[in-house]
């Protein structure tokens, strides 16, 4: 087992050693912006904040940390929701920020490949791809501040997984600094390379526990010739799943996103983000947001209208809005992307990022509501990426109450939801990762053989346990 119990403090002498070999610009003030996580669950700590500008500087830092046995926490945009980017207790770490490594190293539009450093902001990557008439399809609500290195480290999902896959599916190669300072130069642009173990897929999703991703070769895609968006009112999640099946029969792989939205999400937006345009005055109990990208010569608005008509004949939809302009498309997506912000302003008691087999989703939602009603009087905002089985099943205080009144029930609520997820063969972490929040859950619900193999890999690559100790796997 890695020697994490013997991690050393970052001493002034150690910092002086780094100052002798790193530019002054590498050193940052350890202000609150680095030490807060979005949901306010933990307050982090840092003995020193370092922002290297090159892979060689990252290598110098990790080699020194490895030799001195001091902990290192990699830091991207700070948007992670499971506490993987902060270390609230124990030995204060080096906080290794990727904020200065933002370069575009190369773009190969003819290959649909973009090579960027880990600190590049996700939205900037979208814009760079668009400048080359290409699409980088991975998108999340925090795209304006999330950095690609963090997205890779957590294997983030987002709204386009249905068509393009998770972040893991959008990576061809990586450059990674290992815990002892070695640099793995794996920035391959090959789409076929069957030469041994797939280190790329091992590092993607490792949450900074096996090394630091410093650059990536990303897959781009052609921008669909015609893009369309609609919101359709459905009577139930079961009907939404039938609508998804019908949409696939109409448009095949042209469906980019299929998002389930409950009225509670719209109500939170109306209360806390009143300037945001919503498609309905009277919020429906359930609706779905459908985004399509079709080949040249096919009109997406016509295709969505044909889908609505076919679905109405089967009583799967009762109302809807089909975007007639790019501004209307943006407005509909803005509603979906601001649901997490509405949630944040209300303040959840317990948030759950879960995935389930598609055939069990409708039954789970009903069973989940009933089970929670037996625990306490709460509101549930259920929304998410229905096409890939990923739901956000978030629990909030009853109207007029504060979440502080439910603190003593948080563990019972989480256990209620996660036990139910496990009973349906689902996962308690669909796209946010394990971080520190779900270490207990991984141990409770995870396969013991898998956990043992994960520990062996961790001990092999990081024998001193310096990399993000306490994240994913319990420290000690």
C-alpha positions as CSV (number, residue, x, y, z in Angstrom):
1,X,0.0,0.0,0.0
2,X,1.3,3.5,-0.8
3,X,3.0,5.2,2.0
4,X,0.5,8.1,2.4
5,X,0.6,7.9,6.2
6,X,4.1,9.2,6.0
7,X,3.6,12.2,3.8
8,X,5.6,15.2,4.8
9,X,4.7,18.8,5.2
10,X,5.7,21.4,2.7
11,X,8.6,23.2,4.5
12,X,10.0,26.7,3.8
13,X,13.2,24.9,2.8
14,X,11.3,22.8,0.2
15,X,9.7,25.9,-1.2
16,X,13.1,27.6,-1.4
17,X,14.4,24.6,-3.4
18,X,11.5,25.1,-5.9
19,X,12.1,28.9,-6.1
20,X,15.7,28.2,-7.1
21,X,14.6,26.1,-10.2
22,X,11.2,27.6,-11.2
23,X,10.4,31.1,-12.6
24,X,8.9,33.5,-10.1
25,X,5.6,33.6,-12.1
26,X,5.0,30.0,-11.1
27,X,4.2,30.9,-7.5
28,X,0.7,32.1,-6.7
29,X,-1.1,33.4,-3.7
30,X,-3.2,30.7,-2.0
31,X,-6.4,32.8,-2.1
32,X,-9.9,31.5,-1.5
33,X,-10.6,31.0,-5.2
34,X,-8.4,28.0,-5.1
35,X,-9.8,26.6,-1.9
36,X,-13.5,26.7,-2.3
37,X,-15.6,24.0,-4.1
38,X,-18.8,25.0,-5.9
39,X,-21.3,23.5,-3.4
40,X,-19.7,24.8,-0.3
41,X,-19.3,21.4,1.2
42,X,-15.6,21.7,2.1
43,X,-12.9,24.3,2.5
44,X,-9.5,23.3,1.0
45,X,-6.0,24.1,2.1
46,X,-2.7,24.6,0.3
47,X,0.8,25.0,1.6
48,X,1.8,26.6,-1.7
49,X,0.1,27.2,-5.1
50,X,2.2,26.6,-8.2
51,X,1.1,27.4,-11.7
52,X,3.7,25.9,-14.1
53,X,3.9,27.1,-17.7
54,X,5.3,24.0,-19.3
55,X,5.4,20.2,-19.0
56,X,9.0,20.5,-18.0
57,X,8.1,22.7,-15.0
58,X,5.4,20.2,-14.0
59,X,8.0,17.5,-14.2
60,X,10.4,19.5,-11.9
61,X,7.6,20.0,-9.4
62,X,6.5,16.3,-9.2
63,X,10.0,15.0,-9.1
64,X,10.7,17.2,-6.1
65,X,7.4,16.3,-4.4
66,X,8.1,12.6,-5.0
67,X,11.6,12.8,-3.5
68,X,10.4,14.9,-0.5
69,X,7.1,12.9,-0.1
70,X,4.9,15.9,0.0
71,X,1.3,15.7,-1.4
72,X,0.2,17.3,-4.6
73,X,-3.4,18.2,-5.7
74,X,-3.8,19.0,-9.4
75,X,-6.2,21.9,-10.0
76,X,-8.1,22.7,-13.2
77,X,-11.0,25.1,-13.3
78,X,-12.2,24.3,-9.8
79,X,-15.7,23.3,-11.1
80,X,-15.7,19.6,-9.9
81,X,-18.6,18.6,-7.8
82,X,-17.2,15.8,-5.7
83,X,-14.3,17.5,-3.9
84,X,-11.5,16.0,-6.1
85,X,-9.8,19.4,-6.5
86,X,-9.4,20.2,-2.8
87,X,-7.8,18.6,0.2
88,X,-9.7,19.7,3.4
89,X,-7.6,18.0,6.0
90,X,-4.3,16.3,6.7
91,X,-1.0,17.5,5.4
92,X,-1.5,20.7,3.4
93,X,-0.5,20.0,-0.2
94,X,1.1,21.7,-3.2
95,X,-1.9,22.9,-5.2
96,X,-0.8,22.5,-8.8
97,X,-2.8,24.8,-11.0
98,X,-2.9,24.3,-14.8
99,X,-4.1,27.9,-15.4
100,X,-0.9,29.0,-17.4
101,X,-0.8,26.0,-19.7
102,X,-3.4,27.1,-22.2
103,X,-1.6,26.8,-25.5
104,X,-3.0,25.3,-28.7
105,X,-0.1,23.2,-29.8
106,X,-1.5,22.2,-33.2
107,X,-4.7,21.9,-35.2
108,X,-5.2,19.4,-38.0
109,X,-8.7,20.1,-39.4
110,X,-8.2,17.6,-42.2
111,X,-7.7,14.9,-39.5
112,X,-10.3,16.3,-37.1
113,X,-7.6,16.7,-34.4
114,X,-6.8,19.5,-32.0
115,X,-3.8,19.4,-29.7
116,X,-4.2,21.6,-26.6
117,X,-2.6,22.0,-23.2
118,X,-4.5,21.0,-20.1
119,X,-5.3,24.5,-18.9
120,X,-7.3,25.4,-22.0
121,X,-10.9,26.5,-21.1
122,X,-13.5,24.2,-22.6
123,X,-15.5,27.1,-24.2
124,X,-12.3,28.4,-25.8
125,X,-11.7,24.9,-27.3
126,X,-15.2,25.1,-28.7
127,X,-14.4,28.5,-30.3
128,X,-11.1,27.3,-31.7
129,X,-12.7,24.3,-33.3
130,X,-15.4,26.5,-34.8
131,X,-12.8,28.7,-36.3
132,X,-11.7,25.7,-38.3
133,X,-15.2,24.8,-39.2
134,X,-15.1,21.9,-36.7
135,X,-16.9,20.9,-33.5
136,X,-15.5,19.7,-30.2
137,X,-18.7,18.1,-28.9
138,X,-18.1,17.7,-25.2
139,X,-20.1,20.4,-23.4
140,X,-21.1,21.0,-19.8
141,X,-22.8,23.8,-17.9
142,X,-19.4,25.0,-16.5
143,X,-17.8,25.3,-20.0
144,X,-16.9,28.9,-19.4
145,X,-14.5,28.0,-16.5
146,X,-13.8,24.3,-16.7
147,X,-10.4,23.4,-18.1
148,X,-9.9,20.5,-20.4
149,X,-7.4,18.8,-18.1
150,X,-10.0,18.6,-15.4
151,X,-12.6,17.3,-17.8
152,X,-10.2,14.6,-18.9
153,X,-9.2,13.7,-15.3
154,X,-12.8,13.2,-14.4
155,X,-14.0,11.7,-17.7
156,X,-16.7,14.4,-17.7
157,X,-19.9,13.6,-19.6
158,X,-22.2,16.4,-20.5
159,X,-25.1,16.9,-23.0
160,X,-23.7,15.3,-26.2
161,X,-22.7,11.8,-24.8
162,X,-25.6,10.2,-26.7
163,X,-24.0,11.0,-30.1
164,X,-20.4,11.6,-29.4
165,X,-19.6,9.7,-26.2
166,X,-17.9,10.7,-22.9
167,X,-14.7,12.7,-22.8
168,X,-12.8,9.4,-22.9
169,X,-14.2,8.8,-26.3
170,X,-12.9,12.1,-27.6
171,X,-9.3,11.7,-26.8
172,X,-6.6,10.2,-29.1
173,X,-3.5,10.8,-27.1
174,X,-2.2,12.4,-23.9
175,X,0.9,13.9,-22.4
176,X,1.2,13.1,-18.7
177,X,3.7,13.8,-16.0
178,X,3.9,10.7,-13.7
179,X,4.3,11.1,-9.9
180,X,8.1,10.7,-10.0
181,X,8.4,13.4,-12.6
182,X,8.7,11.2,-15.7
183,X,7.0,12.5,-18.8
184,X,4.9,10.1,-20.8
185,X,4.9,11.5,-24.4
186,X,1.6,9.9,-25.6
187,X,0.2,12.7,-27.7
188,X,-0.6,10.3,-30.6
189,X,-3.0,11.3,-33.3
190,X,-3.6,7.7,-34.4
191,X,-7.1,6.3,-34.3
192,X,-5.7,2.7,-34.4
193,X,-2.8,1.8,-32.2
194,X,-2.9,-1.7,-30.8
195,X,0.5,-1.7,-29.1
196,X,-0.2,-2.9,-25.6
197,X,-2.0,-1.6,-22.5
198,X,-4.1,1.5,-23.1
199,X,-2.5,4.0,-20.8
200,X,-4.6,6.8,-22.2
201,X,-7.8,5.3,-20.9
202,X,-6.2,4.5,-17.6
203,X,-5.2,8.2,-17.1
204,X,-8.5,9.6,-18.3
205,X,-10.8,9.4,-15.3
206,X,-8.1,8.9,-12.8
207,X,-8.8,12.3,-11.1
208,X,-5.2,13.3,-10.6
209,X,-4.4,10.2,-8.5
210,X,-2.0,8.7,-11.0
211,X,-0.3,11.7,-12.6
212,X,-0.9,15.1,-14.1
213,X,-2.4,15.5,-17.6
214,X,-0.6,18.3,-19.3
215,X,-1.8,18.1,-22.9
216,X,-4.2,16.1,-25.1
217,X,-4.9,15.3,-28.7
218,X,-8.7,15.7,-29.0
219,X,-11.1,14.4,-31.6
220,X,-13.0,17.0,-33.5
221,X,-16.1,16.4,-35.6
222,X,-17.7,18.1,-38.6
223,X,-20.3,20.7,-37.7
224,X,-23.7,19.3,-38.8
225,X,-25.1,21.1,-41.8
226,X,-28.4,21.6,-40.1
227,X,-29.0,21.9,-36.4
228,X,-32.3,22.0,-34.6
229,X,-33.6,22.1,-31.1
230,X,-37.1,21.5,-29.6
231,X,-38.7,21.1,-26.2
232,X,-41.6,18.6,-26.1
233,X,-44.0,18.1,-23.2
234,X,-44.4,14.4,-22.3
235,X,-46.8,12.9,-19.7
236,X,-44.1,10.8,-17.9
237,X,-40.5,9.6,-18.0
238,X,-41.8,6.4,-19.5
239,X,-43.3,8.3,-22.4
240,X,-40.0,10.2,-22.8
241,X,-38.2,7.0,-23.3
242,X,-40.7,5.9,-25.9
243,X,-40.2,9.3,-27.6
244,X,-36.4,8.7,-27.6
245,X,-37.0,5.4,-29.4
246,X,-39.3,7.0,-31.9
247,X,-36.8,9.9,-32.5
248,X,-34.1,7.4,-33.2
249,X,-36.3,5.6,-35.7
250,X,-36.9,9.0,-37.4
251,X,-33.4,10.5,-37.3
252,X,-31.0,7.7,-36.3
253,X,-27.6,9.1,-35.2
254,X,-28.7,12.6,-35.9
255,X,-29.9,13.0,-32.3
256,X,-27.1,14.8,-30.4
257,X,-28.9,15.3,-27.1
258,X,-32.0,14.2,-25.4
259,X,-32.5,15.8,-22.0
260,X,-35.2,15.1,-19.4
261,X,-36.5,18.1,-17.5
262,X,-38.9,18.2,-14.5
263,X,-41.1,21.2,-13.7
264,X,-39.1,21.7,-10.4
265,X,-36.1,22.8,-12.4
266,X,-38.1,25.4,-14.3
267,X,-39.6,26.6,-11.0
268,X,-36.2,27.1,-9.5
269,X,-35.0,29.1,-12.5
270,X,-38.1,31.3,-12.5
271,X,-37.6,32.0,-8.8
272,X,-33.9,32.7,-8.8
273,X,-33.1,33.6,-12.5
274,X,-36.2,35.6,-13.4
275,X,-34.6,37.2,-16.5
276,X,-34.1,33.9,-18.2
277,X,-36.5,33.0,-21.0
278,X,-38.6,29.9,-20.4
279,X,-40.6,28.2,-23.2
280,X,-43.8,27.7,-21.1
281,X,-45.7,30.0,-18.8
282,X,-47.3,27.0,-17.0
283,X,-44.5,24.6,-16.3
284,X,-45.3,21.1,-17.5
285,X,-44.6,18.2,-15.1
286,X,-42.2,16.7,-17.6
287,X,-40.6,17.7,-20.9
288,X,-37.6,16.8,-23.0
289,X,-35.1,19.0,-24.8
290,X,-34.1,17.4,-28.1
291,X,-31.1,18.6,-30.1
292,X,-30.4,17.2,-33.6
293,X,-27.7,17.7,-36.2
294,X,-28.6,16.5,-39.7
295,X,-26.8,16.2,-43.0
296,X,-27.0,18.8,-45.8
297,X,-30.3,18.9,-47.5
298,X,-32.3,17.9,-44.4
299,X,-34.2,20.6,-42.6
300,X,-34.0,20.0,-38.8
301,X,-37.1,22.0,-38.0
302,X,-39.1,19.9,-40.4
303,X,-37.7,16.7,-39.0
304,X,-38.6,17.8,-35.4
305,X,-42.1,18.8,-36.5
306,X,-42.6,15.4,-38.2
307,X,-41.4,13.7,-35.0
308,X,-43.8,15.8,-32.9
309,X,-46.7,14.8,-35.2
310,X,-45.8,11.1,-35.0
311,X,-45.4,11.3,-31.3
312,X,-48.7,13.1,-30.8
313,X,-50.5,10.4,-32.7
314,X,-49.1,7.9,-30.1
315,X,-50.0,10.3,-27.2
316,X,-46.4,10.7,-26.3
317,X,-46.4,14.5,-26.5
318,X,-49.0,17.1,-25.8
319,X,-47.2,20.4,-26.5
320,X,-43.9,21.7,-27.7
321,X,-41.7,24.5,-29.0
322,X,-39.5,24.0,-32.0
323,X,-36.7,26.7,-32.3
324,X,-37.1,28.8,-35.5
325,X,-33.9,30.7,-35.1
326,X,-30.4,30.3,-33.7
327,X,-31.4,32.7,-30.9
328,X,-34.3,30.5,-30.0
329,X,-32.0,27.5,-30.0
330,X,-29.7,29.3,-27.6
331,X,-32.6,30.3,-25.3
332,X,-33.8,26.7,-25.1
333,X,-30.3,25.5,-24.3
334,X,-29.7,28.3,-21.8
335,X,-32.7,27.0,-19.9
336,X,-31.2,23.6,-19.6
337,X,-27.7,24.8,-18.8
338,X,-28.9,27.1,-16.0
339,X,-30.7,24.3,-14.1
340,X,-27.6,23.6,-12.0
341,X,-27.3,27.3,-11.2
342,X,-30.9,27.4,-10.1
343,X,-30.2,24.3,-7.9
344,X,-27.2,26.0,-6.4
345,X,-29.1,29.1,-5.4
346,X,-31.8,27.0,-3.7
347,X,-29.2,24.9,-2.0
348,X,-29.5,21.1,-2.2
349,X,-29.7,18.8,0.8
350,X,-28.1,16.0,-1.2
351,X,-27.2,15.8,-4.9
352,X,-27.0,12.5,-6.8
353,X,-25.2,12.0,-10.2
354,X,-26.5,8.5,-11.1
355,X,-26.9,6.3,-14.1
356,X,-29.3,3.4,-14.7
357,X,-30.2,1.0,-17.5
358,X,-32.7,2.8,-19.7
359,X,-35.4,0.3,-19.2
360,X,-35.3,0.9,-15.4
361,X,-35.3,4.7,-15.4
362,X,-39.0,5.4,-15.2
363,X,-39.5,2.8,-12.5
364,X,-36.6,4.2,-10.5
365,X,-37.9,7.7,-10.6
366,X,-41.2,6.7,-9.2
367,X,-39.7,4.4,-6.6
368,X,-37.2,7.1,-5.6
369,X,-39.9,9.7,-5.0
370,X,-41.8,7.2,-2.8
371,X,-38.7,6.2,-0.8
372,X,-37.7,9.8,-0.1
373,X,-41.2,10.7,1.0
374,X,-40.8,8.2,3.8
375,X,-37.5,9.9,4.9
376,X,-38.7,13.5,5.0
377,X,-40.7,16.3,3.3
378,X,-38.4,17.2,0.4
379,X,-38.5,18.5,-3.1
380,X,-36.8,16.5,-5.9
381,X,-35.4,18.1,-9.1
382,X,-34.9,15.2,-11.5
383,X,-33.2,16.1,-14.8
384,X,-30.4,14.9,-17.0
385,X,-29.2,13.1,-20.0
386,X,-31.9,10.6,-20.6
387,X,-30.4,9.2,-23.8
388,X,-27.4,7.8,-22.0
389,X,-29.2,6.9,-18.7
390,X,-27.6,9.7,-16.6
391,X,-29.9,11.4,-14.2
392,X,-29.3,14.1,-11.6
393,X,-31.7,13.2,-8.8
394,X,-31.2,16.1,-6.5
395,X,-33.0,16.6,-3.2
396,X,-34.0,20.0,-1.8
397,X,-35.7,21.4,1.3
398,X,-39.5,21.6,1.3
399,X,-40.7,25.0,0.3
400,X,-40.2,27.6,3.1
401,X,-37.5,25.5,4.8
402,X,-33.7,25.8,4.8
403,X,-31.3,23.0,4.0
404,X,-29.7,23.5,7.4
405,X,-32.8,21.9,8.8
406,X,-32.0,18.7,6.9
407,X,-28.3,18.3,7.8
408,X,-29.0,15.4,10.1
409,X,-30.9,13.6,7.3
410,X,-28.3,14.1,4.5
411,X,-26.6,10.7,5.0
412,X,-30.0,8.9,5.2
413,X,-31.2,10.6,2.0
414,X,-28.0,9.7,0.1
415,X,-28.2,6.1,1.3
416,X,-31.8,5.9,0.3
417,X,-31.1,7.0,-3.2
418,X,-27.9,5.1,-3.7
419,X,-29.2,1.9,-2.3
420,X,-32.1,2.1,-4.8
421,X,-29.7,2.8,-7.6
422,X,-27.6,-0.2,-6.8
423,X,-30.8,-2.4,-6.6
424,X,-31.5,-1.5,-10.2
425,X,-27.9,-2.2,-11.4
426,X,-27.0,1.4,-11.7
427,X,-24.0,3.6,-10.8
428,X,-23.7,6.2,-8.0
429,X,-21.3,8.2,-10.1
430,X,-22.2,8.7,-13.8
431,X,-20.2,11.7,-14.9
432,X,-18.8,13.7,-11.9
433,X,-16.3,11.1,-10.7
434,X,-15.6,9.9,-7.1
435,X,-13.4,12.6,-5.7
436,X,-13.6,12.7,-1.9
437,X,-17.3,12.9,-1.7
438,X,-18.0,9.3,-2.9
439,X,-15.0,7.3,-1.5
440,X,-17.3,5.5,0.9
441,X,-19.8,4.9,-1.9
442,X,-17.2,3.3,-4.1
443,X,-16.2,1.0,-1.3
444,X,-19.8,0.1,-0.5
445,X,-21.1,-0.5,-4.0
446,X,-17.9,-1.2,-6.0
447,X,-16.7,-4.6,-7.0
448,X,-14.0,-5.7,-4.5
449,X,-11.8,-7.2,-7.2
450,X,-11.9,-4.0,-9.2
451,X,-11.0,-2.0,-6.0
452,X,-8.1,-4.2,-5.3
453,X,-6.8,-3.8,-8.9
454,X,-7.2,0.0,-8.6
455,X,-5.2,0.0,-5.4
456,X,-2.4,-2.1,-7.0
457,X,-2.2,0.3,-10.0
458,X,-2.1,3.3,-7.6
459,X,0.7,1.7,-5.5
460,X,2.7,0.9,-8.6
461,X,2.6,4.3,-10.2
462,X,2.5,6.4,-7.0
463,X,4.3,4.3,-4.3
464,X,4.6,7.3,-1.9
465,X,0.9,8.2,-2.4
466,X,1.6,11.9,-3.1
467,X,-0.9,12.3,-5.9
468,X,-4.3,13.7,-4.7
469,X,-4.3,11.6,-1.5
470,X,-7.8,10.8,-0.3
471,X,-9.4,11.2,-3.7
472,X,-11.0,8.1,-5.4
473,X,-9.2,5.7,-3.0
474,X,-9.1,6.1,0.7
475,X,-5.7,7.4,2.0
476,X,-3.9,5.3,4.4
